[in-house]
Amino acid sequence: MDLNAALRWVNTAVTTHMGHALREPEIVILKGTWRGLTYEQMATDSEYSTNYLMRDVAPKLWKHLSSVFDRSVGKTNFRVALEAYAATNASLEPKLMAMADVGSESLLSGHLRPRSVMTSLNGSLPNQSLSEQALSMAVKRQESNHGWLGENSTSLWGSVGASLLSAASLLPGVMHGYEAPLSAMKGWLDEAAGTDGSSRVIGVWGLHGVGKTMLVETAASQMGDRFEGVIWRSLQDQPTLNDLSISILTSLGMASSVGQATSQLLSVMANRSLLIVLEGAELLLAPGSLAGDYAEEYQNYTDFFQSVVSSRSCVVLTGTEGPADLLRQGGQSEDGSVRSLKLSGLSPSAATALLAAESLSVPDYWPELISRYQGHPLALKSAARVIREIFNGRVDAFLDQSSVLFNGIFRLLSPSFSRLSSPEINILYWLASYESALSLTELQQTLPLSLSSAELISALDSLKQRSLLTVQVNAEPPTFHLPALVRAYAVHQFMSQFVTDKTDDDATIKPKPIAGYAPLSEVINLSPVVPKPIQLSQWLQGQFDQDWHSLEWLFESTARPAMRLRSAYHLRDETFIKRCKAIDFSAATLSTHESSLSKAVLLVAIHQDGEDAFKICVQAQPARGEEKLPRQLALHLLDANQAALATVDAGLDDTFIQLPYFRGELAETFAIELTLGGISHRETFVI
């Protein structure tokens, strides 16, 4: 029984016994269970969280199915329980066939054709269960009535552990947009079913949740009858080529010889017209390196795909990136045997139609929502669910929040970010710290990294292959920038690197001042208080004075986090201990400066550079909520004798100033002094 037939059986059974059809999250679980996925893997390409699927939906689903099937049903025995149920409930067959004719409308346009369970190359499947025989016979009757296979054709639709139809095909809906990519995909499949050698390997690329699987499922459902069989495999478990070959041969009802599985499979593909879909191609590639390089244990896939090009079959790969030696986003071979398609998001009109179907209100704000999520369909659906459930459907109320990120969005982007190489990460964060696009020359001039031109271009190309970078080739010169959703996630990840040293005082809830009483800071001292030196060695042990905050305090209340990220770019190193303190000059400078520009933040970072040696960085940053420093603010480094060792002054529009890095040994003393309008503030430190 293939997944499509299984879903029909379950949906019919649930409707008959419970009075309602399967819900979409339940279908996500059944689809993932059939493919052997964990709940975490199911959540990755859906709009639902792992916790929701595993702890809310799944227990109720298994309980209901146990009642329907009259036996205990769970994730591990679902398929066995379903086959046993189907074998003893042949009376449901007419309802199943009605669903095949009426309930399986296309997600885009046209109609899905009815499908048989898979048979072997000679038309029968060994050890076929009674339910499978019944389904096979019923569908063959449909085939003869509808005439959608040739008179002597043999159908191999589906496979054990594989799916051709998406979950949405059980709950008919509309996949908005992608008409042009669908048309191209159908054309390529039409070519692949021919004999001229065109479109033998097809790649469909894009971020998680952008619609790759649904697009391929829809195209295959409309063109799959041109092939002798369709087999669907997830590469989630990272199978070796031999294991994958054995799995596919088993689906075809064929035994494999030891060590000869791949050769046997290629022989079958050379003589038969099969459509094989492989999901998650990036899982065969090496993480932590530039896009497209195979992991060592999967390098023999290169020869496999090259052999497919000269076969009669077609392999469709989906993923966030593809192998560099064969498939690149947007690339095609000269002879047309290799095709590549990139999905980058819905058009504004298609995204608007999607939001309209999600029953959101205040449509005047929909264009901004679409822009923030760069037309990413699953991101928009995830946001729509949050807007409905938390903001009563009001898009304007949701957009009032400073962040577009939540768990559903993290799940979409974190897999791509986790695969990046070190140069890519550094370039990504640097681009995230700019609000405008940069040309290659501007990148070379501003990027604080030691990268050659070749290394920089290679890293930019790799980011583009991973759908994390947009290149404006029509600009003169061409410019590079991050898509809106990617940039928001990059800024979030960038900022999180500065929040590594939370202390008890960060979590302490401060009591509100009582009306009529002056706060403690306004109590008059009868004798002057001499500030004690800051013990930096205590910072290394996680102990901080109350006035010194983590950088999260600095970043959380700024309208332009990118500006601050650029100034603190070098301080992402986790070995630096970083704290900051607010400095207020307003009482002494109101006569000569605007009060809004009479504050600053002192940032100090220390890093152990040897057994008793320490490297220190000091910056002055704008106050929280401000975008630039007060004019004429000066930052001084003083030695133990109060002699000035270095000074840096703020210009008209400076967003930060920084002293040169300096080193010191344990127990050495130094001071940092900020001056503005003749007023100074000094902090003394002991290493």
HUSULVEN-V724988 format. One line per field, one symbol per residue. phi: phi as a letter, one per 20 degrees, with the letter a starting at -180 (. if undefined). psi: psi as a letter, one per 40 degrees, with the letter a starting at -180 (. if undefined). burial: 1 if it has 9 or more other C-alpha atoms within 8 Angstrom, else 0. Layout:
phi->???
psi->???
burial->???
This chain:
phi->.effffffgfffffffednbefegfffgffffffemeffffffgdcedegffffddfggfffffffffelafcbfecgfffffffffdcfffggffffffededfffcamceefceffdefencdglffffffffffffffffffemedfgdfdedgnafmccdefffffdgbdefnmfffffffffffffffedeneleccdccqfgnfoffffffffffedfffdfacccceegelfffffffffffffemdedfgmdffffffffffdcedddddenfffedffmcfgoeffgfdfffgffffffgeeeecdddcrebcfffcccgnebffemfccbcdddpffgfffffffffemedlfgefgfffffdlmfffffffffffffeddlneffffffffdedbgffgffdfffffefeggfffffffffedecfdffffffedfececfgffffffffffffemdbddefefcfgccbeggfffffffffgfffedccfcgffefeffffegndffgfefeefcfeefeffefffffdndcfffedffggfffccfcfggffffdgfefgffeecbbbfdddgfdcffccfffdccbcedccccfdrgcdcdccccddgfgnddbeffmfcccddefemefeabcdeefcfeacbfggcdbdgnfdbcdcdcblndccccdccf
psi->hidddddddddddddddeeiiiidddddddddddefiiddddddfieiidddddedddddddddddddefihhaddeddddddddddefeeeddddddddddefiieciaihiiiiihiadeeihifhidddddddddddddddddfeiideihhfhaiheiidiideedghahhhafddddddddddddddeaeeeifdhhhhiiiheeedddddddddddedeeieihhhhhedegiidddddddddddefhiiiheeddddddddddeigihhhhifdeeeihieiiiehiideededddddddddeaeihhhhiieiihdedhiheiiideedhihhhheiiidddddddddeefiigededddddddefehddddddddddddddefehddddedidieiadddddddddddeeiidddddddddddeieiiiidddddddhfighidddddddddddddefehhhgeeihiiihihidddddddddddddeegefiidddehhhiiihhehiideehhhdiihhhiihgddddeeehiidehiieddddefiegdddddddedeedheehhhiihhhheddeeddeiideffiihhhhhihheadeiihhhhihiiiheieiiiiehihihiadeehhdiihihadfheiihiiiiiiiheiiiihhhihfeiihhhhih.
burial->111111111111111000000101111111111110101011111111110111011110111011111000100001001110111001011001111110111111000101011111100010000011111101110110000000000111111011111111110100010000110011011111100011111111111111111011111111111011111111100000110111011111100100001101110011011111111111111111111111100100010111111111111111111111011110110001111111111101011111100101010011101111111111111101111100101110011000011001111110010011100110111111110011110010000000000001011101111111111000000111111111111110011111100010000000000000000000000000000000111110000000011111011001001111111000110101111111101100110000101111111111110000111111111111011111111111111100010111110001111110000111011111111110100011111
